[in-house]
């Protein structure tokens, strides 16, 4: 019997790990003959009229929408800090989920937060989490946090779906020209928020270009520190070797991850980042801050370690990008979510 799943979470643009997971779930649902609607819980930078996509402009509009829509499963996706606003949204969703609600916690940093440290079954947060029919944790550390909150039905399902770039999608000329003019190309996929340390990446390029004069850095994503980052680039002696790509569609980002020589994921805290998994799947070496949740084969550096970043980048460039066999698409994580929906719907 076809299901109608209502997902709530960020809707691109900008692209992000949470929205990528939501769109992959939507694609899998539709391919299986189900229906999927999406309610954007944060403001998209470009809102278009699309079927089954809703952009409520206030909390009251969101509640009216949930009252009106008919669905079988409600799935709330949460990333970042668990604020009072996020908890209020979770409480509302657990009510309107009508006993068939799912929560996915994407935030790798939540497991290290004060709320997580104080987790207990009797806490207000714990009571809200237990209102959901099922909870999905994207890693084992988050699952242990939910266990301390007294949540019994927790499934560990990583959020990534791995596939090769679509040959029918073209990389914009400006980006393609940057890749052609620089070698090695370091690609940072995260954005211009302090948590992703763009200033660290820019500072490291001075020493990297001293050893690798033709190296280039492309930073994908926007964010609140854009003006500060632009000023740092303008004052850098290797400004010509750094490009801010802004928000980029995921289909294009896959090509960039595939074509880059090194992918950077420098963060103050992080979970199992989708961009890291995608880069490794495509055979591109990754340098990432050690947050305790990185997959095997990642080149780890300490958080904030500029010297470590420089050293690793030079070592990888000297070794060269490895030749790996082409891997097959892996959609097993998304299939596991669909199976969970079918269980909740019974």
C-alpha positions in Angstrom: 0.0 0.0 0.0 1.5 3.4 -1.0 2.6 5.6 1.9 2.5 9.4 2.1 5.6 10.5 4.1 5.9 14.1 5.3 9.5 15.2 5.9 10.3 18.3 7.9 13.8 19.9 7.7 16.0 22.3 5.8 15.3 22.5 2.1 17.9 23.7 -0.4 19.3 26.0 -1.4 21.7 26.1 0.4 22.7 22.5 0.1 23.7 20.6 3.3 24.0 17.1 4.7 20.6 17.1 6.2 18.8 18.3 3.1 20.8 15.8 1.0 19.5 13.0 3.2 15.9 14.2 2.9 16.1 14.5 -0.9 17.6 11.0 -1.2 14.8 9.6 0.9 12.2 11.5 -1.3 13.8 10.0 -4.4 13.7 6.5 -3.0 10.1 6.9 -1.8 8.9 8.1 -5.2 10.9 5.3 -7.0 9.1 2.8 -4.8 5.7 4.2 -5.7 5.1 6.2 -2.5 4.5 9.9 -2.1 6.7 12.4 -0.2 6.0 15.9 0.8 8.5 18.3 2.4 8.0 21.2 4.8 11.0 23.5 5.0 11.8 24.4 8.6 14.5 27.0 7.7 14.4 29.7 5.1 15.7 28.7 1.7 17.7 31.2 -0.1 15.6 30.6 -3.2 12.0 29.5 -2.9 10.3 28.1 -6.0 6.8 26.7 -6.5 7.3 23.0 -6.4 4.7 20.2 -5.9 4.6 18.8 -2.4 7.1 21.4 -1.1 5.9 23.9 1.5 7.6 27.0 3.0 5.6 28.2 6.0 6.7 31.6 7.1 5.8 31.4 10.8 5.2 28.9 13.5 1.5 29.5 13.2 1.6 28.8 9.5 3.5 25.6 10.2 0.9 24.4 12.7 -1.9 25.3 10.3 -0.1 23.3 7.6 0.3 20.2 9.8 -3.4 20.4 10.7 -4.4 20.5 7.0 -2.0 17.9 5.4 -3.0 14.3 5.2 0.0 11.9 5.6 0.8 8.5 6.9 4.3 9.1 8.4 5.8 12.3 9.8 9.6 12.5 9.8 11.4 15.4 11.5 15.1 15.9 10.6 17.1 17.9 13.2 20.7 19.2 12.9 22.8 21.6 14.7 22.2 22.7 18.3 19.1 21.5 20.1 17.6 24.9 21.0 14.3 25.7 22.7 12.9 26.4 19.2 14.0 23.0 18.0 12.5 21.3 21.0 9.2 23.2 20.5 9.2 22.0 16.9 9.8 18.4 18.0 7.0 18.6 20.5 4.6 19.9 17.8 5.7 17.2 15.3 5.2 14.5 17.9 1.7 15.6 18.4 0.7 16.0 14.8 2.5 12.8 13.9 -0.6 11.0 15.3 1.4 8.1 16.7 3.4 7.6 13.5 6.4 10.0 13.8 10.1 9.6 13.2 12.9 11.8 14.4 16.4 11.8 12.9 19.2 13.5 14.9 21.9 14.5 12.4 24.0 16.7 14.7 27.3 15.1 15.6 27.9 17.9 18.0 24.8 17.2 20.1 26.5 14.1 21.7 29.1 16.5 23.1 26.6 19.1 24.3 25.6 20.0 27.9 22.1 18.7 27.1 23.5 15.3 26.2 25.8 15.2 29.2 22.8 15.8 31.4 20.6 13.3 29.6 18.1 11.3 31.8 14.7 9.7 31.2 13.0 12.2 33.5 14.3 15.3 31.7 12.0 17.5 29.6 14.1 16.7 26.5 13.9 13.0 27.1 10.1 13.2 27.4 9.9 15.0 24.1 12.2 12.4 22.3 10.2 9.5 23.7 7.0 10.9 22.1 8.3 9.8 18.6 7.5 6.3 17.4 11.1 5.8 16.3 14.3 7.7 16.5 17.1 7.5 14.0 20.7 8.3 15.2 23.3 8.8 12.5 26.0 7.2 14.6 26.5 5.0 17.7 27.6 7.9 19.9 24.2 9.6 19.4 22.4 6.3 19.9 24.0 6.1 23.4 22.8 9.6 24.2 19.2 8.6 23.3 19.6 5.5 25.4 20.4 7.8 28.4 17.2 9.8 27.6 15.2 6.6 28.0 14.4 6.2 24.2 13.7 2.5 23.5 13.2 2.4 19.7 16.5 3.8 18.3 17.9 2.8 14.9 21.4 3.7 13.9 21.3 4.6 10.2 24.0 6.7 8.6 22.6 9.5 6.4 24.7 9.1 3.3 23.7 7.6 -0.1 26.7 7.0 -2.3 26.6 7.5 -6.1 28.9 8.6 -8.9 28.4 12.1 -10.5 25.8 12.4 -13.3 27.7 12.7 -16.6 24.8 14.8 -17.9 25.5 17.5 -15.3 28.0 20.2 -16.3 30.4 22.0 -14.0 30.0 25.8 -14.4 32.7 27.3 -16.5 34.2 29.4 -13.8 34.7 26.4 -11.5 36.0 24.2 -14.4 38.5 27.0 -15.3 39.7 27.2 -11.7 40.3 23.4 -11.6 42.2 23.6 -15.0 44.4 26.4 -13.7 45.4 24.8 -10.4 47.0 21.6 -9.2 46.5 20.2 -6.7 43.0 21.5 -6.0 41.9 21.4 -2.4 38.1 21.4 -2.1 36.4 22.4 1.2 32.8 21.5 1.4 31.1 22.9 4.5 30.6 26.6 4.2 31.5 29.9 5.6 30.6 29.3 9.3 33.1 29.4 12.0 32.5 25.8 12.8 34.0 24.8 9.4 37.2 27.0 10.0 37.4 28.7 6.6 40.0 31.1 8.0 42.2 28.2 9.0 42.0 26.9 5.4 42.9 30.3 3.9 45.8 30.8 6.3 47.2 27.3 5.5 47.3 28.1 1.8 50.2 30.5 2.3 52.5 27.6 3.3 50.9 25.1 0.9 51.6 27.4 -2.1 55.1 27.9 -0.9 55.7 24.2 -1.5 53.1 23.7 -4.2 53.0 27.0 -6.2 50.2 25.9 -8.4 47.9 24.7 -5.6 44.3 26.1 -5.4 41.6 26.1 -2.7 37.9 26.2 -3.6 35.4 26.6 -0.8 31.8 25.5 -1.4 29.0 26.9 0.6 27.8 30.2 2.0 27.5 31.4 5.6 27.5 34.2 8.1 31.3 34.9 7.9 31.3 35.6 4.2 32.5 39.2 4.5 35.2 38.2 7.0 36.4 35.4 4.8 36.5 37.7 1.7 38.6 40.1 3.7 41.0 37.4 4.7 41.3 36.3 1.1 41.9 39.8 -0.1 44.8 40.2 2.4 46.3 36.8 1.6 49.4 36.7 -0.6 47.8 33.8 -2.5 44.4 35.3 -3.0 44.4 34.3 -6.7 44.7 30.7 -5.6 41.4 30.8 -3.6 37.9 30.7 -4.9 34.6 31.1 -3.0 32.2 29.0 -5.0 29.1 29.9 -2.9 26.1 27.6 -2.8 26.4 24.8 -5.3 23.9 22.2 -6.3 24.6 18.7 -5.0 24.8 17.3 -8.6 27.7 19.7 -9.3 29.3 19.2 -5.9 29.7 15.5 -6.7 31.7 16.4 -9.8 33.9 18.7 -7.7 34.4 16.0 -5.1 35.4 13.6 -7.9 37.7 16.0 -9.7 39.5 17.5 -6.6 42.8 16.2 -5.5 42.1 16.7 -1.8 38.9 17.3 0.1 39.0 19.3 3.4 36.6 18.9 6.3 38.1 21.1 9.0 35.5 21.5 11.8 35.3 22.4 15.5 32.9 19.5 15.9 31.3 17.2 13.4 29.5 13.9 12.9 29.8 11.5 10.1 29.9 14.1 7.3 28.2 13.1 4.1 30.8 15.0 2.0 33.6 12.9 3.6 31.8 9.7 2.7 31.1 10.8 -0.8 34.8 11.9 -1.4 36.1 8.5 -0.1 33.6 6.7 -2.3 34.9 8.6 -5.3 38.5 7.9 -4.4 39.5 11.4 -3.4 41.8 11.8 -0.3 40.2 13.6 2.7 41.9 15.7 5.4 39.6 16.2 8.3 39.6 17.3 11.9 39.6 14.4 14.4 36.2 14.6 16.0 36.0 10.9 17.0 33.5 10.0 14.3 35.6 9.8 11.1 35.6 6.7 8.9 38.7 4.8 8.1 41.1 6.1 5.5 40.6 9.8 6.4 43.8 11.8 7.0 43.2 13.1 10.5 44.5 16.4 12.0 43.8 18.0 15.4 41.0 20.6 15.6 42.6 24.0 14.6 45.9 22.4 13.5 47.1 24.6 10.7 50.5 23.0 10.5 49.0 19.6 10.4 46.8 20.6 7.5 49.7 22.0 5.6 51.8 18.9 6.2 49.1 16.4 5.2 48.2 18.4 2.1 51.8 18.4 0.9 52.2 14.7 1.7 49.1 13.7 -0.3 50.0 16.0 -3.2 53.4 14.4 -3.4 51.9 10.9 -3.3 49.2 11.6 -5.9 45.6 10.7 -6.0 45.3 6.9 -5.8 43.8 4.9 -8.7 40.8 3.0 -7.3 38.3 0.7 -9.0 34.9 2.3 -9.7 32.5 1.5 -6.9 28.9 0.7 -7.3 26.1 3.0 -6.0 25.3 2.3 -2.3 21.7 3.2 -1.4 21.4 0.8 1.5 21.0 3.4 4.2 18.1 5.1 2.4 16.5 1.7 1.9 16.8 1.1 5.6 14.8 4.3 6.3 12.0 3.2 3.9 11.8 -0.2 5.6 11.5 1.7 9.0 8.6 3.7 7.6 6.8 0.5 6.6 7.3 -0.9 10.1 5.9 2.3 11.7 2.9 2.3 9.4 1.8 -1.2 10.5 
